[in-house]
Structure formats: structure tokens, C-alpha cells
Amino acid sequence: MTIALALSLTLLLAGTLGLVDAKEHAAEILRGIDFNETLFHGMLAFLLCAGAQHLDLNDLRSETVAVLLLYCSW
């Protein structure tokens, strides 16, 4: 989110100063991003890590059978 905010502010500033056409430049940047690739390879690891930090192992142990059934069915 910080990177997106910084990029947005930079584009707005550059557009205000007349250096670039901010809307066209932003559209060009967005066209160049493969969102599936970005989501699965860029953000998924951080989301899984954040979720794992809030995992209670005692609760997980009590659901061992359900977890194994889900794992085996996949």
C-alpha cells in the first residue's frame, strides 16, 4: 500500500509539474502489470505468513482429522 501511495503521489506531482501526462502514464503502468502473477507470486507469500502468525497450534491439533481429510482429498 505504501508503494502504491508513493507511486500515485509521484505521478500526481509529475502531472502537476507538466512532466508527464499522469493519466496516460498510469494507464501504461497498469497495462504492464500481470495481476495474476503479482498476486500469486508477490502477495500470496505475505498473506500466508500473516495468517500463519495468528495460528493457534492447540486448536490445529484438535482438528487433526479434518485437516488430514482435507489434505488427502486434494
Buried (B, 14 or more C-beta within 10 A) or exposed (E): EEEEEEEEEEBEEBBEEEEBEBEEBBEEEEEEEEEEEEEEEEEEEEEEEEEEEEEEEEEEEEEEEEEEEEEEEE
